[in-house]
Amino acid sequence: MKKHMTRSLCCLLALLLCLGSAIYTPAAQDDQAQVSFTVTLATGKATDYATLKVQDKDGKTMPCQEDEYGYDTYDYLLPAGDYTYTATYQSGSQTASGSFTVTAGESRQIPVQLTYTQYKVRFNTTPQNATVALYKNGASGAYGDPILPDEQGYYTIIFGQYRYTVSAEGYAPVSKTFNATDTALKNNNYVITVKLESPADKLLTQADNALFNVSGDGLAMIEYSGVHSDPDFGHYADIDSDYQDVNVQSAIEAYLAKKVKSDYPITVTVDKVENDEWDEDYTVIDKNGKIHYNAVTDDMLNFDETGAELTVSVTLTCLQSTKESEVTVLVLMHTYSRQERLDAAAKKAADLQTLLGDNTAADRVTEPVNLPTGDDDFSYYGIVTGWTSDHPEVIDPTTGAVTPAKADTTVTLTVKAFYTAAQLEEAGFLFDPGPLGDNQSLQTVTLTVPGTGEPEPPTDPDGPTDPQPPRDPEGPTDPVQPADPAAPTDPVAPTEPTTAKETTTKQTETTTKSAKAAKKSTAKSPSTGHTGAAAGALLCGAALLALTAAKRKQTEK
């Protein structure tokens, strides 16, 4: 069985070999000829790196012979007949072509001279009257004579690198390089398109780039703004206004005026407004650019839930130039009006628990109070607060220091919240509140500061009084008797500054007068008996004691 199968396989193999011989039978040796090619570059140097292609009259490509290493050569064993050849070098930068005839049994040596391929390049410029200067380009730049166009405007070039400069009055020139064998050039049918930018075109390009850069976070549609030095803070201050005076066109124009430095204004025209579903939507922003903050609903909020993100397609115009662009804008959801935000800021600043600080009650304030002048929630919007006090000597409205009076004092503190245009140095940006400066909100807080409890010194309405002489510590002090109502009272004369000696003399005179008066009183009051005499004696004794004390004080001095 095995021998039978082996014999069958051998017969099949022999049959296949016979069929192969019938399909391809090389020409007889006497019908062929050896043909060899020598290829020379346009520079005159021979090369083995050109691509050679030989075809018969039917267009069939003939195989070349290989060397001992299996590489193609320029040698061919060809049957008698007519043939053509093409040779190319470096992506077709050098080419050659020709035809030849093979005679059976006759070897041939065919030289092939490559020449540079010529490319006809045309420039399509804007403006059309722009001037084109074309040169060969090398390591040090453009060199040689300029390449001039023919009557049809074509520039003939060969393999190599070139530099062109296109210029026109009133436009920024453009200078670039290209290779004659660039694929892009070939695909564009060797037409080079150059559009020169006028100063206005250049500004519009910068504006388009600025809108592209801000579209990541969205350009916030706000009443006023300031650029912040900290990129994490955000580029714009938000005001959450309910006023309908913001237009998306003017907002974009204001943004571009800050980003693009120009002597020429850039105007904006709204072409289309699309929502996050890429559908045209004019619910929040009209076609004329008017913004309706109150139209932003919960279902429109973006990922951060701050507002509605809309894509606005615009046409930018500067002088005679225009450019289409688009920008993502953020229309904040309305929460507070300006006045409502001021009221909230004032109310928060006047929070009693915050003001009291270390104090425990509003009717017993003994420690310094806290008087905040700013809050992160509101300074973000350019809102600050200021304080006044109806008793600044008791509670300082600047520092909050408490200085008790001798009596209990009720102090009314008033806080005013308002928008400020002052530069916030810590934040690094300047708010421009515009008409907001007149808006304000007031809140009052009443506190009681206990007094020190010290009595007030008596005040003589007629002027200062003379000091009373000290009592004599060595003797008893007699009680002062009531004055005789019948005795006349001398008018009080105004006092003048006196010396110590004058004071003692006056006191002596006064004491003497008192003693005499006492005697007279005793003599004129017989009805009082011993009582009157005793009273007179007491008055005399008191007068003498006062005189003795005055003399002693004068002696000590």
C-alpha positions as CSV (number, residue, x, y, z in Angstrom):
1,M,0.0,0.0,0.0
2,K,2.8,2.4,1.0
3,K,4.7,1.6,-2.2
4,H,1.6,2.3,-4.3
5,M,1.1,5.7,-2.7
6,T,4.7,6.7,-3.1
7,R,4.6,5.8,-6.8
8,S,1.5,7.9,-7.3
9,L,3.0,10.9,-5.7
10,C,6.1,10.7,-7.9
11,C,3.9,10.5,-11.0
12,L,2.0,13.6,-9.9
13,L,5.2,15.5,-9.3
14,A,6.5,14.6,-12.7
15,L,3.3,15.8,-14.3
16,L,3.5,19.2,-12.5
17,L,7.1,19.7,-13.7
18,C,6.0,18.9,-17.3
19,L,3.2,21.5,-17.0
20,G,5.6,24.1,-15.7
21,S,7.9,23.6,-18.5
22,A,5.1,24.0,-20.9
23,I,4.0,27.3,-19.3
24,Y,7.4,29.0,-19.3
25,T,10.1,27.9,-21.6
26,P,13.1,30.3,-21.9
27,A,14.1,31.4,-25.4
28,A,16.8,29.5,-26.9
29,Q,20.3,30.9,-26.2
30,D,20.8,31.7,-29.9
31,D,17.6,33.9,-29.9
32,Q,18.9,36.2,-27.0
33,A,21.5,38.9,-26.5
34,Q,23.3,40.4,-23.5
35,V,22.4,44.1,-22.9
36,S,24.2,46.2,-20.2
37,F,23.4,49.8,-19.2
38,T,25.7,52.5,-17.7
39,V,23.9,55.3,-15.9
40,T,25.4,58.7,-15.4
41,L,24.0,61.5,-13.2
42,A,23.4,65.0,-14.4
43,T,26.5,66.0,-12.6
44,G,28.5,63.6,-14.8
45,K,29.1,61.0,-12.1
46,A,28.2,57.3,-12.7
47,T,25.8,55.8,-10.3
48,D,24.4,52.4,-9.4
49,Y,21.5,53.8,-7.4
50,A,19.3,54.9,-10.2
51,T,16.1,53.0,-10.9
52,L,16.1,51.4,-14.4
53,K,13.0,50.0,-16.0
54,V,13.1,48.0,-19.4
55,Q,9.9,47.1,-21.2
56,D,9.2,45.2,-24.5
57,K,7.0,46.5,-27.2
58,D,3.9,45.1,-25.4
59,G,4.7,47.0,-22.2
60,K,6.0,44.0,-20.4
61,T,8.7,44.8,-17.8
62,M,11.8,42.7,-18.4
63,P,13.7,41.2,-15.4
64,C,17.3,42.2,-14.8
65,Q,20.1,39.9,-13.9
66,E,21.3,39.7,-10.3
67,D,24.8,39.8,-8.9
68,E,26.4,37.1,-6.7
69,Y,24.7,38.7,-3.7
70,G,21.3,38.8,-5.1
71,Y,21.1,42.5,-5.9
72,D,19.7,43.9,-9.2
73,T,22.1,45.0,-11.8
74,Y,21.9,47.0,-15.0
75,D,22.5,43.8,-17.1
76,Y,19.7,42.1,-19.0
77,L,19.5,38.9,-21.2
78,L,16.8,39.9,-23.7
79,P,15.3,38.1,-26.7
80,A,15.6,39.8,-30.0
81,G,13.1,42.7,-30.4
82,D,12.4,46.3,-29.7
83,Y,12.5,47.8,-26.2
84,T,12.2,51.1,-24.2
85,Y,13.9,52.1,-21.0
86,T,13.3,54.8,-18.3
87,A,15.8,55.8,-15.5
88,T,14.9,57.9,-12.5
89,Y,17.0,59.1,-9.6
90,Q,16.1,60.7,-6.2
91,S,12.3,60.7,-6.4
92,G,12.4,61.6,-10.1
93,S,14.6,64.6,-9.7
94,Q,16.8,63.3,-12.5
95,T,15.4,61.2,-15.4
96,A,16.3,59.7,-18.7
97,S,14.4,57.6,-21.3
98,G,15.1,56.0,-24.7
99,S,14.6,53.0,-27.0
100,F,16.8,50.3,-28.4
101,T,16.6,47.1,-30.6
102,V,18.1,43.7,-29.7
103,T,19.5,41.5,-32.4
104,A,19.9,37.8,-31.5
105,G,23.4,36.9,-30.6
106,E,24.7,40.5,-30.5
107,S,25.5,42.0,-27.1
108,R,24.9,45.7,-26.5
109,Q,26.2,48.4,-24.1
110,I,23.8,51.3,-23.7
111,P,24.8,54.5,-22.0
112,V,22.0,56.4,-20.0
113,Q,22.6,60.1,-19.3
114,L,20.3,61.5,-16.5
115,T,19.1,65.1,-16.7
116,Y,17.4,67.2,-14.1
117,T,13.6,67.1,-14.1
118,Q,12.0,70.5,-14.7
119,Y,9.0,71.6,-12.7
120,K,6.8,74.5,-13.7
121,V,5.6,76.3,-10.5
122,R,3.0,79.0,-10.4
123,F,2.1,81.4,-7.5
124,N,-1.4,82.4,-6.6
125,T,-1.1,85.5,-4.5
126,T,-3.5,87.8,-2.5
127,P,-3.4,90.6,-3.4
128,Q,-3.0,89.7,-7.1
129,N,-0.5,92.5,-7.7
130,A,1.9,91.1,-5.1
131,T,5.6,90.8,-6.2
132,V,7.3,87.3,-6.1
133,A,11.0,86.9,-5.7
134,L,12.3,83.3,-6.2
135,Y,15.8,82.1,-5.6
136,K,17.8,78.9,-5.0
137,N,18.2,78.4,-1.3
138,G,21.2,77.0,0.5
139,A,22.6,76.7,4.0
140,S,23.3,80.4,4.2
141,G,20.0,81.4,2.6
142,A,18.9,82.5,-0.8
143,Y,21.6,82.9,-3.4
144,G,22.2,83.3,-7.1
145,D,20.2,85.1,-9.7
146,P,16.5,85.5,-9.3
147,I,14.4,82.9,-11.2
148,L,12.0,84.8,-13.5
149,P,8.6,83.6,-14.8
150,D,7.7,83.0,-18.4
151,E,4.9,84.8,-20.2
152,Q,2.3,82.5,-18.6
153,G,3.6,83.3,-15.1
154,Y,5.3,79.9,-14.6
155,Y,8.7,79.5,-12.9
156,T,10.8,76.6,-14.1
157,I,12.8,74.9,-11.4
158,I,14.7,71.7,-11.0
159,F,15.7,69.5,-8.1
160,G,16.7,71.4,-5.0
161,Q,15.5,73.9,-2.3
162,Y,14.1,77.3,-3.1
163,R,13.1,80.4,-1.2
164,Y,10.4,82.8,-2.2
165,T,9.4,86.2,-0.8
166,V,6.0,87.7,-1.6
167,S,5.4,91.3,-0.8
168,A,2.9,94.1,-1.5
169,E,2.5,97.7,-0.3
170,G,0.5,97.9,2.9
171,Y,0.9,94.2,3.7
172,A,3.3,92.1,5.8
173,P,5.7,90.2,3.5
174,V,5.8,86.4,3.6
175,S,9.1,84.5,3.0
176,K,9.2,80.6,3.0
177,T,11.2,77.7,1.5
178,F,10.2,74.6,-0.4
179,N,11.7,71.7,-2.2
180,A,11.0,71.0,-5.9
181,T,10.2,67.4,-5.1
182,D,7.8,68.1,-2.1
183,T,4.8,65.8,-2.3
184,A,2.5,68.6,-1.2
185,L,3.6,70.7,-4.1
186,K,3.0,67.9,-6.5
187,N,-0.4,67.2,-5.1
188,N,-1.3,70.8,-5.5
189,N,-0.3,70.7,-9.2
190,Y,2.7,72.8,-8.4
191,V,0.7,75.9,-7.5
192,I,1.8,77.8,-4.4
193,T,-0.9,79.9,-2.7
194,V,0.2,82.9,-0.7
195,K,-2.2,85.3,1.1
196,L,-0.5,88.3,2.5
197,E,-1.8,89.8,5.7
198,S,-2.5,93.4,6.1
199,P,-2.0,95.0,9.5
200,A,-5.7,94.5,10.0
201,D,-5.5,90.8,8.9
202,K,-2.8,90.2,11.4
203,L,-4.8,91.8,14.2
204,L,-7.8,89.6,13.3
205,T,-5.6,86.5,13.5
206,Q,-4.5,87.5,17.0
207,A,-8.1,88.2,17.9
208,D,-9.1,84.7,16.6
209,N,-6.4,83.1,18.7
210,A,-7.5,85.0,21.8
211,L,-11.0,83.8,21.4
212,F,-9.8,80.2,20.9
213,N,-7.7,80.4,24.1
214,V,-10.5,81.7,26.3
215,S,-13.1,79.2,25.0
216,G,-11.7,76.5,27.3
217,D,-13.1,78.0,30.4
218,G,-15.6,80.2,28.6
219,L,-15.7,83.9,28.3
220,A,-17.9,85.1,31.2
221,M,-20.5,87.7,30.3
222,I,-20.3,90.2,33.2
223,E,-20.9,93.8,34.0
224,Y,-17.3,94.6,34.7
225,S,-14.1,92.6,35.1
226,G,-10.5,92.6,36.1
227,V,-7.6,90.3,35.1
228,H,-6.2,88.4,38.1
229,S,-2.5,87.6,38.5
230,D,-3.2,84.1,39.8
231,P,-4.4,81.9,37.0
232,D,-6.1,79.5,39.5
233,F,-8.3,82.4,40.7
234,G,-9.9,82.9,37.3
235,H,-9.6,85.6,34.8
236,Y,-12.7,87.6,35.5
237,A,-14.7,88.9,38.4
238,D,-18.3,87.9,38.4
239,I,-21.1,90.2,39.5
240,D,-24.3,88.2,39.0
241,S,-26.2,91.2,37.8
242,D,-29.9,91.3,36.9
243,Y,-29.4,94.5,34.8
244,Q,-30.0,93.9,31.1
245,D,-27.3,96.2,29.8
246,V,-24.7,93.6,28.8
247,N,-24.4,92.7,25.1
248,V,-22.4,89.8,24.0
249,Q,-20.9,91.8,21.1
250,S,-19.7,94.6,23.3
251,A,-18.4,92.1,25.9
252,I,-16.3,90.3,23.3
253,E,-15.1,93.6,21.9
254,A,-14.1,94.7,25.3
255,Y,-12.2,91.5,25.9
256,L,-10.4,91.7,22.5
257,A,-9.5,95.4,23.3
258,K,-7.5,94.1,26.3
259,K,-5.9,91.1,24.5
260,V,-5.0,92.7,21.1
261,K,-3.0,95.8,21.2
262,S,-4.1,97.9,18.2
263,D,-4.8,101.4,17.0
264,Y,-7.7,100.1,15.0
265,P,-10.9,98.8,16.7
266,I,-12.1,95.3,16.2
267,T,-15.9,95.0,15.9
268,V,-17.9,91.9,16.4
269,T,-21.1,90.7,14.6
270,V,-23.0,87.7,16.0
271,D,-23.7,85.2,13.3
272,K,-25.1,82.3,15.3
273,V,-25.7,81.1,18.9
274,E,-25.6,77.4,19.7
275,N,-26.3,75.5,22.9
276,D,-24.4,72.5,24.3
277,E,-26.3,70.3,21.9
278,W,-25.0,72.3,18.9
279,D,-28.6,73.5,18.1
280,E,-29.2,77.1,17.3
281,D,-30.6,78.6,20.5
282,Y,-31.5,82.3,21.1
283,T,-33.2,81.8,24.5
284,V,-30.4,83.4,26.5
285,I,-28.6,85.5,23.8
286,D,-30.6,87.2,21.1
287,K,-29.4,87.4,17.5
288,N,-28.6,91.1,18.2
289,G,-26.3,90.0,21.1
290,K,-28.6,91.0,24.0
291,I,-28.2,88.8,27.0
292,H,-31.1,87.6,29.2
293,Y,-29.6,86.5,32.5
294,N,-32.9,85.5,33.9
295,A,-33.4,83.0,31.1
296,V,-30.7,80.7,32.4
297,T,-32.4,77.7,34.0
298,D,-31.2,74.8,36.0
299,D,-31.2,72.4,33.0
300,M,-28.8,74.8,31.2
301,L,-26.1,74.8,33.9
302,N,-22.6,73.6,32.9
303,F,-20.5,71.1,34.8
304,D,-19.5,73.7,37.5
305,E,-23.2,74.8,37.7
306,T,-22.3,78.4,37.4
307,G,-24.2,79.2,34.2
308,A,-25.1,78.3,30.6
309,E,-22.3,77.7,28.1
310,L,-23.1,78.8,24.6
311,T,-21.0,78.8,21.4
312,V,-21.2,82.1,19.6
313,S,-20.1,82.3,15.9
314,V,-19.0,85.8,15.1
315,T,-17.5,87.8,12.3
316,L,-14.5,89.9,13.3
317,T,-14.0,93.2,11.3
318,C,-11.0,95.5,11.3
319,L,-10.8,98.2,8.7
320,Q,-11.5,96.4,5.4
321,S,-10.6,93.0,6.7
322,T,-12.9,90.3,8.1
323,K,-12.4,87.0,9.7
324,E,-14.8,84.3,10.9
325,S,-14.4,83.0,14.4
326,E,-16.2,81.5,17.4
327,V,-16.0,81.7,21.1
328,T,-17.6,79.8,24.0
329,V,-19.3,82.2,26.4
330,L,-20.6,81.6,29.9
331,V,-23.8,83.4,30.9
332,L,-24.1,83.2,34.7
333,M,-27.3,82.2,36.3
334,H,-29.0,85.1,38.0
335,T,-28.9,84.9,41.8
336,Y,-28.6,88.4,43.3
337,S,-29.0,91.9,42.0
338,R,-26.3,94.4,42.8
339,Q,-28.3,95.9,45.7
340,E,-29.3,92.5,47.1
341,R,-25.6,91.6,47.1
342,L,-24.7,94.8,48.9
343,D,-27.5,94.1,51.5
344,A,-26.2,90.6,52.0
345,A,-22.6,92.0,52.5
346,A,-23.8,94.6,55.1
347,K,-25.9,92.0,56.9
348,K,-23.0,89.6,57.2
349,A,-20.6,92.3,58.4
350,A,-23.1,93.3,61.1
351,D,-23.5,89.8,62.4
352,L,-23.7,90.2,66.2
353,Q,-21.8,87.0,67.1
354,T,-18.9,88.1,64.9
355,L,-18.8,91.6,66.3
356,L,-18.9,90.5,70.0
357,G,-15.6,88.6,69.8
358,D,-14.6,87.7,73.3
359,N,-17.7,89.5,74.8
360,T,-20.6,87.4,75.9
361,A,-23.5,89.9,75.5
362,A,-24.4,93.0,73.6
363,D,-25.4,94.8,76.7
364,R,-22.1,94.3,78.5
365,V,-19.2,94.9,76.1
366,T,-15.8,95.2,77.9
367,E,-13.4,93.6,75.3
368,P,-12.5,94.9,71.8
369,V,-15.1,94.2,69.1
370,N,-14.5,92.8,65.6
371,L,-15.4,95.3,62.8
372,P,-14.8,93.5,59.5
373,T,-14.1,95.6,56.5
374,G,-14.1,92.9,53.9
375,D,-15.2,89.3,53.3
376,D,-14.0,86.8,50.7
377,D,-17.5,86.1,49.6
378,F,-18.0,89.7,48.7
379,S,-14.6,91.3,48.1
380,Y,-14.6,88.9,45.0
381,Y,-17.3,91.3,43.7
382,G,-15.4,94.5,44.6
383,I,-17.5,95.0,47.7
384,V,-16.0,96.5,50.9
385,T,-17.4,97.7,54.2
386,G,-16.8,100.7,56.4
387,W,-17.8,101.5,60.0
388,T,-18.9,104.6,62.0
389,S,-19.7,105.0,65.7
390,D,-21.9,107.6,67.4
391,H,-19.5,107.3,70.4
392,P,-16.0,106.9,68.9
393,E,-14.4,107.7,72.2
394,V,-16.0,104.6,73.7
395,I,-15.8,102.2,70.7
396,D,-13.3,103.1,68.0
397,P,-14.9,102.5,64.5
398,T,-11.4,101.8,63.0
399,T,-9.8,99.5,65.5
400,G,-12.8,98.2,67.5
401,A,-11.0,99.2,70.8
402,V,-13.3,99.7,73.8
403,T,-12.7,102.6,76.2
404,P,-15.4,102.7,79.0
405,A,-16.7,106.0,80.2
406,K,-17.5,106.5,83.9
407,A,-21.1,106.0,83.2
408,D,-22.8,103.2,81.1
409,T,-22.8,104.1,77.4
410,T,-25.1,102.8,74.6
411,V,-23.1,102.9,71.3
412,T,-24.7,102.6,67.8
413,L,-22.3,101.1,65.2
414,T,-23.2,101.6,61.5
415,V,-21.7,99.5,58.7
416,K,-21.8,100.6,55.1
417,A,-21.3,98.1,52.3
418,F,-20.4,99.6,48.9
419,Y,-18.6,98.8,45.6
420,T,-15.1,100.1,45.4
421,A,-12.8,101.1,42.5
422,A,-9.7,100.9,44.5
423,Q,-7.0,98.5,43.4
424,L,-6.8,95.4,45.5
425,E,-3.0,94.9,45.8
426,E,-3.3,91.4,47.3
427,A,-5.4,90.2,44.4
428,G,-3.5,92.1,41.7
429,F,-6.3,93.4,39.6
430,L,-8.4,96.6,39.3
431,F,-12.1,96.7,39.4
432,D,-14.0,99.3,37.3
433,P,-17.4,99.5,38.9
434,G,-18.8,102.1,36.6
435,P,-22.2,103.3,37.9
436,L,-22.0,101.1,41.0
437,G,-20.2,103.6,43.2
438,D,-23.5,105.3,44.3
439,N,-25.0,102.0,45.6
440,Q,-24.7,101.3,49.3
441,S,-26.3,99.3,52.1
442,L,-26.4,100.3,55.8
443,Q,-26.8,98.1,58.9
444,T,-26.7,99.2,62.5
445,V,-25.8,97.4,65.7
446,T,-26.4,98.7,69.3
447,L,-24.0,97.7,72.1
448,T,-23.7,98.8,75.7
449,V,-20.4,99.5,77.4
450,P,-20.6,99.4,81.2
451,G,-19.1,102.5,83.0
452,T,-16.2,102.5,85.4
453,G,-18.4,103.5,88.4
454,E,-16.2,106.4,89.5
455,P,-18.3,109.5,90.7
456,E,-18.0,112.7,88.7
457,P,-16.2,115.6,90.5
458,P,-18.6,118.5,91.6
459,T,-18.5,121.5,89.4
460,D,-18.8,125.1,90.9
461,P,-20.7,127.2,88.3
462,D,-19.2,130.4,89.7
463,G,-15.6,129.3,89.4
464,P,-12.9,127.6,91.4
465,T,-13.0,127.6,95.2
466,D,-10.2,128.2,97.7
467,P,-8.9,125.0,99.3
468,Q,-10.1,124.4,102.9
469,P,-7.4,124.4,105.6
470,P,-6.5,121.0,107.1
471,R,-7.8,120.1,110.5
472,D,-5.4,120.0,113.5
473,P,-4.7,116.4,114.2
474,E,-3.7,117.2,117.8
475,G,-7.0,118.5,119.0
476,P,-10.7,117.7,118.7
477,T,-12.7,119.2,116.0
478,D,-15.7,121.2,117.3
479,P,-18.9,120.8,115.3
480,V,-19.8,123.7,113.1
481,Q,-22.7,125.7,114.5
482,P,-25.4,127.0,112.2
483,A,-25.0,130.6,111.1
484,D,-27.1,133.2,112.8
485,P,-29.9,134.0,110.4
486,A,-30.1,137.5,111.9
487,A,-26.5,138.3,111.0
488,P,-25.9,140.1,107.7
489,T,-24.1,138.3,104.9
490,D,-21.3,140.0,103.0
491,P,-21.3,139.6,99.3
492,V,-18.6,137.2,97.9
493,A,-15.8,139.0,96.2
494,P,-14.0,137.4,93.2
495,T,-10.8,135.6,94.2
496,E,-7.4,136.4,92.9
497,P,-4.2,134.4,93.1
498,T,-2.3,135.0,96.4
499,T,1.0,134.0,97.9
500,A,1.3,131.8,100.9
501,K,1.9,134.8,103.2
502,E,-1.1,136.6,101.9
503,T,-3.2,133.5,102.4
504,T,-2.1,133.2,106.0
505,T,-2.8,136.9,106.6
506,K,-6.3,136.6,105.1
507,Q,-7.0,133.5,107.2
508,T,-5.9,135.4,110.3
509,E,-8.1,138.3,109.5
510,T,-11.0,135.9,108.8
511,T,-10.4,134.2,112.1
512,T,-10.3,137.4,114.1
513,K,-13.5,138.6,112.4
514,S,-15.1,135.3,113.3
515,A,-14.0,135.6,117.0
516,K,-15.4,139.2,117.1
517,A,-18.6,138.1,115.5
518,A,-18.9,135.3,118.1
519,K,-18.5,137.7,121.0
520,K,-21.1,140.1,119.5
521,S,-23.4,137.2,119.0
522,T,-23.0,136.2,122.7
523,A,-23.5,139.7,123.9
524,K,-26.6,140.3,121.7
525,S,-28.2,137.0,122.8
526,P,-29.0,137.3,126.5
527,S,-31.9,135.0,126.2
528,T,-29.7,132.1,125.2
529,G,-28.0,132.2,128.6
530,H,-25.1,129.7,129.0
531,T,-26.0,128.2,125.7
532,G,-25.2,131.4,123.8
533,A,-22.0,131.9,125.7
534,A,-20.9,128.3,125.0
535,A,-21.7,128.7,121.4
536,G,-19.6,131.8,121.2
537,A,-16.7,130.1,122.9
538,L,-16.9,127.3,120.6
539,L,-16.7,129.6,117.5
540,C,-13.8,131.4,119.0
541,G,-12.0,128.1,119.7
542,A,-12.6,126.9,116.1
543,A,-11.3,130.1,114.7
544,L,-8.1,129.9,116.9
545,L,-7.5,126.3,115.8
546,A,-7.8,127.3,112.2
547,L,-5.4,130.1,112.7
548,T,-2.9,127.9,114.5
549,A,-3.0,125.3,111.6
550,A,-2.5,128.0,109.0
551,K,0.6,129.3,110.8
552,R,2.0,125.8,111.2
553,K,1.5,125.1,107.4
554,Q,3.3,128.4,106.6
555,T,6.2,127.6,108.9
556,E,6.6,124.2,107.2
557,K,6.8,125.8,103.8
